[in-house]
Amino acid sequence: MLKHNLLNFLLLLSFIKLSAQENWWKEFNVDANTNVDEVYGKKIEAHLKELLNCARNQDADCPKGYVFQGPPGTGKTSIAKVVTAKLQATCLYIGGSGFFHSSKDSAVESMSKFFQRAKELARKGKVIQFIDEFDNMALKPVYQQDIDVLNGFIKEISVLDPNIHIIAATHNKQSMEPSLFRENRLKVMLVPLPDETDRLAILKGKLQIHINYDANNHKAIDNMLNKIAKSSNGFDGATLNALAVRAIQYSQGKPVTIEALDNAFLKTNEKHKVYQDYVNGHAIQEMRNHRKEQIELEYLKNLKEKNSWRGFLKQVLIAAIPGLSR
């Protein structure tokens, strides 16, 4: 019994210690040689150029931050890593829901600490604050906590240190608070799925050192890669990376063959279809949840009106004068 109580006491102490050190963000640096081309092709380079220009020059027309919008797997997080590398900055990474997970701080206090840490690091150099799944903290507010978090975020970015740069990622801007995207606040950058040219560039970049180009197979390998790039419409950068890794594994330590590429494509395509079925089902559920939120908001609005003196007077009049409710 004593041993059991002692064990529980030690566990409690460790929990208290963990809570005292609790941060829901990660802090890291990125290798300066990180390359953008292998992740999502050439299409994003114009966005990257604009973002880096704003981060370096701090023009008056530059927004406080950028929100990458695109489907999962298109390289939004990878772009943030490339920006961090190019600026030789420190990256503070957090998921949008991370502000709500602290056991000892409110969401607003967690956000304040996140920005406070960025300000400390900004004394030494550039800082990227990367907020993944941004829609989790930037939804149109329903409850007071949501309003407080959004107001706190807007207040922080309005006095942002020149060395701090906000990058966020989302796949769903429509459900987010519109005031975040006013001029000189946040700007949306679309990160689309790679097209055929980009898909070919990504595959070649991933497989370049694993393919033995000689006079006998050069044309055949290129034809197979072109065929895969053409047939893989809808594949994102992460899926293409998985395809390349499978082709390398199927080759068992030897240079990648046409057969390995073909089998890797068939297997990846099969898994991609399963994933797409899941994503489509998730999208349908999101639409249902959005509709449910609309109904709840309408109910709260009606309830508030009903509990006001105007609502009370309206109910009295309806009861006193038949047919008034029509």
C-alpha positions in Angstrom: 0.0 0.0 0.0 2.8 2.4 1.0 4.7 1.5 -2.2 1.6 2.1 -4.3 1.0 5.5 -2.7 4.7 6.5 -3.1 4.5 5.6 -6.8 1.4 7.7 -7.3 3.1 10.6 -5.5 6.2 10.4 -7.8 3.9 10.3 -10.9 2.1 13.4 -9.6 5.5 15.2 -9.1 6.6 14.3 -12.6 3.3 15.6 -14.0 3.7 18.9 -12.1 7.3 19.2 -13.4 6.1 18.5 -17.0 3.3 21.1 -16.7 5.7 23.7 -15.5 7.9 23.2 -18.6 5.0 22.8 -21.0 5.3 24.4 -24.4 3.1 23.4 -27.3 5.5 24.6 -30.0 8.7 23.2 -31.5 11.8 25.3 -32.0 14.3 24.4 -34.7 16.7 25.6 -37.4 16.8 24.3 -41.0 19.8 23.3 -43.2 20.6 26.2 -45.5 20.9 23.8 -48.5 17.2 22.8 -48.3 15.9 22.9 -51.9 12.4 23.9 -53.0 12.5 22.3 -56.5 12.3 18.7 -55.3 9.3 19.3 -53.1 6.6 20.9 -55.2 8.1 21.9 -58.6 8.6 25.3 -60.1 5.1 26.8 -59.7 5.6 28.1 -56.2 8.9 30.0 -56.9 7.1 33.3 -57.6 5.4 33.1 -54.1 8.7 32.2 -52.5 10.4 35.2 -54.2 7.8 37.6 -52.9 7.9 36.2 -49.4 11.7 36.4 -49.1 11.7 39.9 -50.6 9.2 41.1 -47.9 11.1 39.3 -45.1 14.4 40.9 -46.2 13.3 44.4 -47.2 10.3 45.1 -45.0 8.5 47.2 -47.6 5.5 49.3 -46.4 3.2 47.3 -48.7 4.2 43.9 -47.3 1.7 42.0 -45.2 2.4 40.9 -41.6 2.3 37.3 -42.8 1.3 34.8 -45.4 -1.2 31.9 -45.3 -0.5 29.0 -47.6 -3.7 27.5 -48.8 -3.8 24.2 -50.5 -4.7 20.5 -50.3 -2.8 18.3 -47.8 0.6 17.0 -49.1 1.3 20.0 -51.4 4.4 21.1 -49.5 3.1 24.0 -47.4 5.2 23.0 -44.4 8.2 22.3 -46.7 7.9 25.9 -48.1 8.1 27.3 -44.6 11.3 25.2 -44.0 12.8 26.6 -47.2 12.0 30.1 -46.1 13.6 29.4 -42.7 16.7 28.1 -44.5 17.0 30.9 -46.9 16.7 33.5 -44.2 18.9 31.5 -41.8 16.1 32.0 -39.3 14.9 30.1 -36.3 11.5 28.5 -36.8 8.8 28.3 -34.1 6.3 25.7 -35.1 2.9 25.1 -33.6 -0.4 23.5 -34.7 -3.4 25.9 -34.6 -5.1 23.8 -31.9 -1.9 23.9 -29.8 -2.9 27.2 -28.2 -5.9 25.4 -26.6 -4.0 22.4 -25.2 -2.2 23.9 -22.2 -3.2 22.5 -18.8 -2.1 25.6 -17.0 -2.6 28.5 -19.4 -5.6 29.8 -21.3 -5.4 29.9 -25.1 -4.7 33.7 -25.0 -1.9 33.2 -22.5 -0.4 30.4 -24.6 -0.4 32.6 -27.6 1.2 35.4 -25.7 4.0 33.1 -24.6 4.5 31.9 -28.2 4.9 35.5 -29.4 7.1 36.4 -26.4 9.5 33.6 -27.2 9.6 34.9 -30.8 10.5 38.4 -29.5 13.4 36.9 -27.4 14.8 35.1 -30.5 14.3 38.2 -32.7 17.0 40.0 -30.7 19.5 37.6 -32.3 18.2 37.2 -35.8 15.3 36.3 -38.1 12.3 34.3 -36.7 9.6 32.4 -38.6 6.5 31.7 -36.6 4.8 28.8 -38.5 1.3 28.0 -37.5 0.1 24.8 -39.1 -3.7 24.0 -39.5 -4.3 27.7 -39.0 -8.1 27.2 -39.4 -8.2 25.5 -36.0 -7.5 28.8 -34.3 -8.8 31.3 -36.9 -12.4 30.1 -37.4 -15.2 32.6 -37.3 -15.7 33.1 -33.6 -18.6 31.5 -31.8 -17.6 31.5 -28.1 -15.9 34.2 -26.1 -12.6 32.3 -26.0 -12.5 32.3 -29.8 -13.0 36.0 -29.9 -10.3 36.6 -27.3 -7.8 34.4 -29.3 -8.5 36.2 -32.5 -8.2 39.6 -30.9 -5.0 38.6 -29.2 -3.5 37.3 -32.5 -4.5 40.5 -34.4 -3.0 42.7 -31.6 0.3 40.7 -31.7 0.7 41.0 -35.4 -0.1 44.7 -35.5 3.1 45.4 -33.5 5.2 42.7 -35.0 9.0 43.0 -34.7 10.7 43.5 -38.1 12.7 40.3 -37.5 9.6 38.2 -37.0 7.6 36.7 -39.9 4.3 34.8 -39.8 3.6 31.9 -42.0 0.5 29.8 -41.6 -1.0 26.8 -43.5 -4.5 25.8 -44.1 -6.6 23.8 -46.6 -9.8 25.7 -45.8 -9.9 29.5 -45.9 -13.6 29.8 -46.3 -14.4 29.0 -42.7 -11.9 31.5 -41.3 -12.5 35.0 -39.9 -12.4 37.5 -42.8 -10.9 40.3 -40.8 -7.6 38.4 -40.6 -7.1 39.1 -44.3 -7.6 42.8 -44.4 -4.9 44.9 -46.1 -1.5 44.7 -44.3 -2.5 41.8 -42.1 -2.3 38.3 -43.7 -2.1 37.5 -47.4 -3.2 34.2 -48.9 -0.9 32.3 -51.3 -2.4 29.3 -53.1 -0.3 26.2 -53.1 -2.0 24.0 -55.8 -1.4 20.3 -56.6 1.6 19.9 -59.0 0.7 19.7 -62.7 2.3 17.2 -65.2 5.5 19.3 -65.7 5.9 19.7 -61.9 5.2 16.0 -61.2 7.9 15.0 -63.7 10.4 17.5 -62.1 9.7 16.1 -58.6 10.1 12.5 -59.7 13.4 13.2 -61.5 14.7 15.2 -58.5 13.9 12.3 -56.1 15.2 9.5 -58.3 18.2 11.3 -60.0 20.9 9.6 -58.1 19.2 6.2 -58.1 18.8 5.8 -61.9 21.6 4.5 -64.0 21.3 6.3 -67.3 23.1 4.5 -70.1 22.8 4.2 -73.9 20.5 1.1 -73.5 17.8 2.4 -71.1 18.0 6.2 -71.1 15.1 6.6 -73.4 13.0 3.8 -71.8 13.4 5.3 -68.3 12.5 8.8 -69.5 9.4 7.4 -71.3 8.3 5.6 -68.1 8.8 8.7 -66.0 6.8 10.8 -68.5 4.1 8.1 -68.5 3.8 8.2 -64.7 3.8 12.0 -64.6 0.9 12.0 -67.1 -1.1 9.3 -65.4 -0.6 10.6 -61.8 -3.1 13.6 -62.0 -4.1 14.5 -58.5 -0.9 13.2 -56.8 0.5 15.7 -54.3 4.2 16.1 -53.6 4.1 13.7 -50.6 2.5 11.0 -52.7 5.1 11.4 -55.5 7.8 11.2 -52.8 6.2 7.9 -51.6 6.2 6.6 -55.2 9.9 7.4 -55.6 10.8 5.7 -52.3 8.8 2.5 -53.3 10.6 2.4 -56.6 14.0 2.6 -54.8 12.9 -0.2 -52.4 11.6 -2.5 -55.1 15.0 -2.2 -56.9 16.7 -3.7 -53.8 19.8 -1.6 -53.7 20.3 -1.6 -57.5 19.7 1.2 -59.9 15.9 1.9 -60.3 14.4 -0.2 -63.2 11.4 0.3 -65.4 9.7 -2.6 -63.7 10.3 -1.1 -60.3 8.8 2.2 -61.4 5.8 0.5 -62.9 5.1 -1.5 -59.8 5.7 1.5 -57.5 3.2 3.5 -59.5 0.5 0.8 -59.4 0.9 0.4 -55.6 0.9 4.2 -55.0 -2.1 4.7 -57.2 -4.0 2.1 -55.3 -3.2 3.7 -51.9 -4.0 7.1 -53.3 -7.5 6.1 -54.3 -8.1 4.8 -50.8 -6.8 8.1 -49.3 -9.0 10.1 -51.7 -12.1 8.2 -50.6 -11.2 9.1 -47.0 -10.6 12.8 -47.9 -13.9 13.1 -49.8 -15.7 11.5 -46.9 -14.0 14.0 -44.5 -15.0 16.9 -46.8 -18.6 15.8 -46.6 -18.4 15.6 -42.8 -16.9 19.1 -42.7 -19.8 20.5 -44.7 -22.2 18.8 -42.2 -20.3 20.3 -39.3 -20.3 23.8 -40.9 -24.1 23.5 -41.4 -24.5 22.4 -37.8 -22.5 25.4 -36.6 -24.8 27.7 -38.7 -27.8 26.2 -37.0 -26.3 26.6 -33.5 -25.5 30.2 -34.2 -29.0 30.9 -35.4 -30.4 29.1 -32.3 -28.1 31.2 -30.0 -29.2 34.4 -31.8 -32.9 33.5 -31.5 -32.4 32.6 -27.8 -30.7 35.9 -27.1 -33.5 37.8 -28.8 -36.1 35.8 -27.0 -34.5 36.5 -23.6 -34.3 40.3 -24.3 -37.2 42.6 -23.3 -38.0 43.0 -27.0 -38.3 39.3 -27.3 -40.5 39.1 -24.2 -42.7 41.9 -25.5 -43.0 40.0 -28.9 -44.0 36.8 -27.1 -46.7 38.7 -25.1 -48.1 40.3 -28.3 -48.1 37.0 -30.1 -50.1 35.4 -27.2 -52.5 38.3 -27.0 -53.2 38.8 -30.8 -53.9 35.6 -32.7 -52.4 35.4 -36.1 -49.6 37.9 -35.3 -46.8 35.3 -35.6 -47.8 34.8 -39.3 
